[in-house]
Amino acid sequence: MTITTSARVAAATARPATRPPNRMRAWATRAPLLPALVFMIVVTQLPFVATLVISFFDWNALYPKDRHFTGVDNYRQVLTDPDLRHSVWTTVLLTATVVLVSLVVGLGIALLLNRKFRGRGVVRTMLIAPFLVVPVAAALLWKHVLYNPEYGLFNGLLHYVGGPQPDWISNTPLLAVEASLIWQWTPFMMLILLAGLQSRDHEQLEAARVDGASDWQIFRHLTLPHLRRYLELGALLGSIYIVQNFDAVFTLTSGGLGTANLPYTVYQSFYQAHENGLASAAGVLVVIGSIIIATFALRVVSSLFREEVSRA
């Protein structure tokens, strides 16, 4: 008994010596990620810190020696200047319209694609294609192939039926930008919502049909509540990207006719007015808004993962 006990004590004392400490093991597992972390900090965080510092200065690139510290004056100007406030409102309106319409249209297409029919895979691939087009190329496509008043497809169809020949971008500039973005972002919403539809509990749906529930009742009481998290995820992810959209506004209208959003205003302040401090302040506000939206998006994603794990 004494030998056995002493052997166990010796083994217990010798075991930690053969295993590396927990802290060393943690560093060993994280070490391969350090180069990527350092690269991300250098590429993203250091420029943001520099932008944050510049935002507190009155700094015009044409007069580099005349820069001086102004505190929060640049932020105050961004929030009080009528043109900048209008660009903020345009950003909110553009983002809300594109996200809501894309979600509704994407939900309708996802419901159709969730049904079985011949050639469904080909149709899915074709409907995803607009999201894969380069944003500038998509904007050029809408500007010249569809919106052009002389040879555009829209006016060609109207001419065929004897209708008017409007200049779409000049008459409805913001709507023209929104339509091009909706066309490009609807497939993204469709993919998210289609994944949600395919994760439904089929036994629950069959039980509802056996109980005599109509398609509308199933959609309202079962499908829509199940898709709530997916709708939130699509809205948040879409908002993150559309808030920062620059390509469509720059390509279609060059920020004119009341379509200048906040990213385009940052571009104007930096590259045309050479106001580095003012542009940096506006850029910081865009980043803060994106971080707030991204925080909610991460919470929705984590809740979806928890639901899937609990269901499994």
N, C-alpha and C positions, 0 to 999 in steps of 0.2 A: 504493500500500500504506500509505504514511504517513497519507494523508488518510482512508482507511477506518478505520485503527486509531484515529486521533484522534477520528473521528466516533463510533465505538463507545464510547470512553472518555467522551466528552461525553454520549452518551445514557445511559450507565450512571450517571454522576454526576447527571444531571438527573432520572432516574426516581424516586428516593426523594423528591425535592422535590415531585413531582406527587401522590404517594400519602401519605395520612395515616399517622402512626406506628401500629404495631400496638396500642399501648396506647390510643390515641385511638379506633381502630376497635372495640376490645373494649368501651370505655365507650359508644360509640355504639350498639352492638347490645344492650347490657344496660340502657341508660337507660330504655326503655319498661317494664322490669320493676321499676324502683325504687319507683314508687308502691305497687304491690302488695306489695313486700317491706316497705316502711315500715308499711303498714297491717297486715300479718301480725305484725310485731314489736310494734306498739302493742296489737293485740287479743289476742295469745297469749303473747308472751314477757314483756312487762312485768307482766301479772297473775301469771304463774308466778313471776317473781322476787319479787314482793310476797308471794305465798303462801309461798315458800321462806323469806323473812325472818321472816314471822309465825310459821312453824313452830318457830322457836327461842325463842319467847316464851311465857310463861304469861299468856295474854290472854283474859279472860272479858269478853264484851260488856256484861254487867250491871255490871261494875266496871272501866270503861275506865281509870281513874287508877291502878289497882293492878297494871298489867302490868309484867313485869320479865323480863330475859333468863334463860333456863334451859338453854341449850345443847341437848343432844340428849335431854333428859329426856322431851320429848313423843314422840320416836321410840321411846325405851325403853318408855314406857307403851303405845304402840300395839302393840309386839311382845310385851309381857309381860302386858298386861291380858287376863283370860280371855275377856271378851265380845268384845274386838277380835280376839283370836286365833281365836275361833270364827267371826267374820265373815270372816276371811281364809280359813279352811278351807272355809266355805260358798261363798266366791267361787271357790276352786279346784275344788271339787266341782261346782258349778253350771256353770262354764265347760267343764270336761272332759266332763261328761255331755252337755251340749247340743251341743258341737262333734263329739264322736264319733258320737252318734246321728244328727245332721244329716248327717254325711259318709256314713254307711252308707246311710241312707234316700235321700239325694241321689244316691248312686252307683247304687242300684237304679233310681231313676226316670230318671236320665240314660241308663242302658243300655236302658231301654224306649223312651225318646223318640228314641234314636239309630236305631231301626228305622223303616222307612217304612210308614206306614199312613194311611188317610184321616182327615182332620181333625187331623193332627199339629200344625199351627200353632195351631189353636184350643186344643188340650189344653195346649200349651206356655204359651200366654198365661194360661190359667186357673191353671196350677200356679205361675206366677211371681207371681200376684196377692197371696198372703199376705205376700211380702217388701215389697210396695209399700204395705201398710197402715201407718198411723201407729202406733208402738209402744203408746202409751196406748190407742188405739182397739182394737188387737188384744187387749190385756190386758182391757179392759172387755168385749169380745166373749166371751172365754173365761170371765170371771167371772160374767156374767149370762146369757148365752145357752147356755153349755155346762155350767158347774159349779154353777149355782144349784140347791140341793136341792129347791126347790118347783116350779119351772117350767123347769129346765134341760133341754137336749136329752138329756144322758147319762142322767139319772134318768127322763126320759120313755121312753127306749128300754128301760131296765131294768124300768120299771113295765109296759110292754107285754108283756114276756116273763115277768113275775112275779118279777123279781129284787128285791134290796134297794134301799134309797134312801139311799145314803151322802152325807155332806157332804164333798165331794171336797177342798175347801180345808182344812177342819179336820182331816180324817183323814190326808191326804197332802199337806201344804202345799208342801214342796220339790218333790215330783214334779209338783204342779200348775203351779208356776212353770216347771219344766223343760219340761213338755209344751207350754206356750204358746210358749216360746222356740224349741223344736224345730220347731213348726209354722211359725214365722215365718222361721227361718233355713235350713230345708231347701231352699227354692227357690234361695237364694244359692249353696249348695254344688252344687246340681244344675246351675246355669248354668256354673260353673267347670269341673265335671267333664264336662259335655256339650261344652264347647269343647275339652277335652283329647281326648275320644273322636273328635271330628270332625277333629282334627289328626293322627290316626294315618296311617301309611304303608299305603295300601290294597294296594299291590303285595305288601308283606310279608305282609299278612293272606291274600291270595289264594294266595300260595306256601305258607303254612302249611296252608290248606285242601286244596290239591292234594296235599301230603305226607300227608294223612290226619289232621291234628290235629283234635281235638274242640273244641267251643265252650268247654268248661271249660279245656282246655289252652291255647287261644288267649288266654283271659282271664287265666289264671295267669301264663303265660310271656311274653306280648306286651303285652296291654292294661294289666295292673296295673303292670308296671315303667314303661310309658310314662306312666301317670297319677300316678306318685310325686310329681313336682314339683307337679302340680295339687292333689293331696291335701294336700301340705305348705302350699301357698299358701292353700287354703280353710281349713285348720286354723288357720293363723297369723292370717289376716284375721278369721275368726270369733272367735278368742280376744281380739283387740284390742277388738272391740266388745262382746262379752259380759262381759268383765272389768269394763267400765264400765257395765253395764246397771243402770238404776235404775227404769225405768218399770214393768216387770213385777212387781218385788218391792213397789214402793210401791202399785201398783193392786190387786194380788191379795191380799196378806197384810199390807200396811203394816209389813213387816219383822218381824212376829210369828211365833210358832211355829217359831223357829229358822231362819228364812229370810233374816235380815238379812245381806246381803253387805257388802263394804267400802264401795262407794259409798253405800249406804243408811246405814251407820254414820257416814260423813262428814256426811251430811245431818242425822242425829240430833245429832251433836256440835256442829254449827254452828248449826242453826236451833232446836233444842229445848234443848240444854244450854248454848248460847251460848259453847262453848269454842272460840274461834277458833284458838288455837295448836294444840290437839290435832287439830282437824279439818283444819287445814292440813298437819300432819305426815302424817296418814293419806292426804290427797289427793296429797301428794308421792310417797308410796310407790306409789299407784296409777299415777301418771304414769311413775315409773321402771319399773314392771313393764310398762306399755304400750310404753314406748320399747324395752325389751329385746325384746319380742315383735315390734315393728315393724321392728327391725333385721334379725331373721331373715327377716321377710316380704319386705323389700326385697332381701335376698340371693337369695331364691327367685325373685322377679320378674326380677331381673337375669340369673339363670342361665337362666330360660325365654326371655328375649329373646335371649341368646347362642345357645341351641339353635336358635331359629327362624332367626336370621341365618345360622348355619352350615348349616342345612338348605336355606335358599334359595340 
